[in-house]
Amino acid sequence: MKVLWVTFGLAYPPDTGFRQRDYHLIREISRHAEIVLFSLIPPGGVTDPGELARICARVETWQMPRRLPPAGGLARIRAGAWHNFYPGAAARLAALAEAEQPDIVQIEHSLLAAYRDALPGSVAGRTVLSLHNVAYQQYRRMASLSRNPGTRVAYRLKARLMRGAEAHYVQQYDAVVTVSARESALLTALVARLRPTVVENGVDCGALRPLAPGGAAVLFTGLMNYPPNADAAVFFARSILPRIRAEVPDVKFLIAGHAPPRRVQRLAADPRIEVAGSVADLRPYYEQAAAAVVPLRAGGGTRLKILESMALGRPVVSTSIGCEGLDVEHDHHLLIADRPEEFAGCVTRLLRDPSLCQRLAAAARGLVETRYAWPAIAQRLLALHASLCAMAPAPR
């Protein structure tokens, strides 16, 4: 079996959530299939394929310019997909597909969904659209958080455009993949006959081993230039942390993640808040932390940061949105709270009760080993690919 895999940016190094998902699935599927990788590189993106050059039979990249592409067809404009559809990239993808004749073409993210239109009729391989999140819901939530009227309107417009794009393009593929049953339900609400396949996010349990109990800090990680993560950091620092300090005065708050905006950087004016920015290895920060926090109030998909914390033996406190889509149970695998006072109370419990930390960490580690290890998750995607290959050639 040959898979032509199309990604937004190279999936290496696996230092962000979407890169981790792409990298680990590509690595696992490459054990059973020949992978041809085509990556559209955003301005300033990584251009060295690194380990991908070893695990893929072929890696090709196409550099996206800083300017937006020409609008293209009216249907693409209406579907909200034109702003990532570059004719040059489409032509290169078409030539690559023609030369390689893959059995499967898998395209990541709704923002690249329109590249299905680039595949020539002579390519008989089946097509898979893999959604890391359902974008229209993601933007809708981001709009609800914004206090800036202009930003709120822009997010609402994006939500509307992406709703149209996702409703349109999920019907053009032979199969659609989501990361949770909840994300699948969002799509079937748009297209009732759709039957998405769930291939969850996972974690590398072999590389991430449980750490010794940490210090008196709490840790939040994530891409800080992603607005829901920046909002979560500020929300925790301003609305939750003071309540914790009323009970545990010396607690530190650690924030680690690429490109923190000014509103996050300003939190470091408090000497007990550290804004680390991008770090090569998160483990030293986990070693300082008694617990990980995920105070998200918006977003989509499922949080790899929770699975990572669980693999490393750190108990987690999360909002309902933060842990949605994961097969977790409150007070067994983690603690769940939405109101600031409840969230603060959960964190305080962990800081004061090492036995509770140990109990939650043990149950969570067991969960990720049995439910969320990448090899097992990749088998679900491999089974989908095999079932598609067994079908008659797809008409173009």
N, C-alpha and C positions, 0 to 999 in steps of 0.2 A: 504494500500500500504506500502511495506517495501523497503527502499532504503539503499543499501550498498554503502557508500560514502568513497572514497579513496583519501587521501590528502597528500601533501608533507609538513610534519610538522603539529603540532596541530594548529587548527584555534583559539587558545586562548593563551594569551589575544589578542584581535583584534587591535594590535598596528602597523601593517604594511598593505600595500595595499592588498596583497594576503590573509592575515589572515582576514582582514575585510570582503572581499568578501566571503570567505568560511564560516566564522562565521555567518554573517547575513543571507546568503541563507540557511544554515543548520538550524538556529533558526526559520526562517519563514516556511520552508518546514516541520519542526518537528511539527508544529501546525496541519498538515494535514496527516502526514505519520510517520511511525516508522523508525527512523534513526539508522543504525548500522555504526559506524565510525571506519575506519582502517587508521591509520596515520603512515607513514614512517618518523621517526625522524632523521634528519641529525645530525652529530656530534656536540655536544654543544647545540642542540635544546631544546626547552621547553618540559618537560615530564609530567607536571601536567595538566590534561585536564580541570581543573577549571569548568567553567559554562557548558562546553560541557557534563560533566558527568550528569548534570541535564536534559539537553534538548535531549540527545540521549539515546536510549534504551540500547546501549552497545558501549563502547569505547575500542578499542584495539590499541596498538602501537607496532611498530617494530623498534628497534634501528639500524640505518645504521652504519656500521663500517667505519673507516677512509680510509681503503684501497678500491680500486676499485673492483667490482665484477669480477668473471671470465667472459671471453668474451661471452660465450654461443654460440648460433647458428649463422651461417654465415649471415642469413637474418637479424638478429638483429644488427650485426656489420655493415652491409651495410646500415641499416636504421638509424645508429647513435644513437640507443637506448640502447645499451648494458651497458653503464656506470652507469645506475641507476637500472638495473634489477638484483636484488639479489635473487638467488634461495631460500634462507631461507624466504625472504619476500613473494615470489611468492607462496611457499608451505603454509605459514600461511594464505595468502589471499584465496587460494584455499579451505583450510579446513573451513575457516569462511564462504565463499560463500556456500559450501556444507551444512554446518550446518544451516545457516539462510535462504537459498532459497529465496533471495530477488527478488522483481519484477523489480527493477532497480538497475544497478550497475553504479555509476557515478564516473569517475576518473578525477582528476584535473591535468592540465598541460600536455603538450606534453612530458615532461621529465619522466612522469610516464605512458605514453601511452602503453608501451610494457606489462604492467601488465594485459592487456586484454587477453594476451596469457595464463595467469595463470588460468583463469576461467575454471572449469571442464565442460564437456559436459552435466552433469546432472543438471546444473544450467540453467534454461530456461529464466531467467530475461533478459530484454533488457539492452543494454549498451549505455552509454553516455560519450563522451569525452568532457570535458569542458576546453577550452583554455583561460587562462588569457591574453595571447598575442600569436601572431604568431612568433615563436622563430627565424625562418630563417631570417625574415625581421629585427628583433631586432638585431641579430648578424651582419647582413650586415651593418646596420647603425653604430653600434659600431666600426666596422672595418674602416669605412670612417672617423671616428673621431680620431683614434689612430695615434700618431706620431711615435710610436715605431714600427719598421718594423716587429719584431718578434710577437708582440701582434696583429698587423694588420693581419698577416698571420694566426695566431691562430683563430682570430674571423672569418676570411673568411672561414677557414676550418670548424668551428662550424656551420656557416651559411649553408654551403653545406651539412653537415651531417644532420642538423635539417630540411633542405628542404626535404631531402630524407625520414627522419623519419615521418615528418608531412604528406607528400604525401602518404606514405605507410599506416600509422595508421588511418588517418581519414576515410579510406575506410573499416576499420575493425569494426567500431562501427555502431550501429543502428542510432545514432544521434550525431551530433557535435554542441557544443555551442561556440559562440564567444561573445566578449563584444561590438562589433560594426559592422555596415554594412561594414565598410572599412576592418575590419579584415576578415569578411566573403568573401569579394571579393579577398583577398590575397589567401585564400584557394581554391576558385573556379578557380583561375588562375592555380592552380596545378592540381585540379581534377574537370573537367568541370561539371560533373553530380552531384557534391556535393551540398546540400542545407542546409547550417548551420542555426541554430536558434540563433537569437541575444537575449542575456540576459545581459543587460548592467550592468556596475558597478553602485553602488548607494551610498546613504549616510543616516545616522540615523538622520532624521530631528527632532525627538523628543528629542534626547539627545543633539544635537548641536543647540542651539538657538542663534539668532543674538546678537552680542556684541555691547556695546556702541562704538562710534568712537574711534579709537586708537591714538597712538602717531605718532612721525615723524620717523618711521622705516619701512623697508620693510622686509618681511619674506619669506624664502624658506625652505620647509620641504621635507623630504623623506629619505629613506635608503641611507646613504652616502657611503656604501660599494658597492652600485650598480653603475657601472661606468658612465652611463648617468647622474645620479644625481650629482656625484662628478664633472663631466665635466661642468654641468650647473652652479654649485656654483662658480667654478673657472672662467668660462666664464663671469658670471655676475660681479664678483668682479673686474676682470681685464679689461674687455672691455665695460661694461655698467655703473658700479657704478661711475667711474671718470667723465663721462659725466653728470650724475645726480648731482654730487657734484659741478660741475661748476655752476649749477643753485640753488641747495639747499645744501649748504655746510655742514649742521649739520646732514644730513640723516645717520641713522644707518642701517647696513645690519645684519639681524639675520639669522643664519643657524641652523636648528634643525633637527637631524636625527641620527640614530644609526651608530656607527663605521665609523666616518669620516677618510679617509686616510690622510697621511701626507700632501699631496698637499692642502687639504682642511684645515687641522689644521693650516698650515702655514699662512693662510689668517688672523688668529686672531692676527698676529703681528701688524695689523692695529687696533688701539684702538676703532675704530668705527665699527669694524666687530666682532660679537660674534659667535663663533662656539660652540654650546651648547652640541652637541653629543646627546645621547639617553636621552629622558625626559619622565617622567611618564604621564605628561599632557601638551598638546601643547597650551591650552587656554591662559596661562599667556604670551606666546610669541605672540599669535594673538592679545591680548589686547594691546601690545606695538606697534603693526604694523598698519600703515594706509592702507597698501595694501599687497597682497601676489603676489609673482612673480614665474613664471614657465618657466625659460629660457632654456628649454630642446632642445638639438640638435640631440638626438637619443632616442631610446626606442620603446616600443610596448604597445599594449593594450590601455586603457584610464586611465587618471589620477584621482584617488580618491582624491588626494590632492586639485584639483580644486573644486570638489564637496564639500569637507569639508570646504574650504575657503568660498564658496558661502553660505553654510548653516550657517556659523558663521558671515555672514554679512561683509565679507572683499572683496573689489573689487580685481580683478585679472588682471595681465598683463601676457600674455603667448605667446610663439612662436606658429607657426602653428602646429608643431609636438607636442608641449605640450598639446594642446587642441583637437587634431584630434580625431575623433570618437564621440565627444560630440556634442549634438544638441544645439550649442551656436552661437551667432551672435555678430560680432565685433561692439563695441560701443553701445551695448544694454545689453548683459549679462556680457561682459568683454572687454578688449582691447587686440588686437592681433598684434604682431610686430615680425619680424625676424632679421632685421639688427640692430646692436648695437645702432646706433644713433636714430632709430625709437623706439626701446624698451625703451631707456632712456627717450625719449620725452614723451612716454605714462606714465611712472612712475612719471615723473615730473608733468604732468597734474594732476595726482591723488593727489600728495603731496600738490599742490597749490589750488586745487578746491574741497572743501568738498562736494559741491552740486553734482558734478559728481560722487564722491565716493558713495553718498547716492543713486543716481539714478541707478547706476550699481548694487549696493548691493541689492536694492529692487527687481530689475528685476531678478537677479540671484537667490535670495531666492525663489521667486515665481516659477522659473524654477525647482529647485531641489524638491520643495514640490509637484509639479504636475507631474514631469517626472522622477525623480531619487530617490524617496523614496523607501527604501528596500521592504516594503510590496507589492507595486505595481509591482516592478521588479520580486519579487519571484513568483508572479502569472504566469508570462510567463514561468518560469521553471516548475512550478507545472502543467501547461497546457501541456507542452511537456511530462512530466512524465505520465500524464493521457492518452495522445494519444498513447504513446508507450505501456502502459499496455493494451490498448484496441485492440492491434494487436495480431495476432497469435503468439504463442511461437517461440522464435528465435532458428534456428538450430545451433548447435555447430559443 
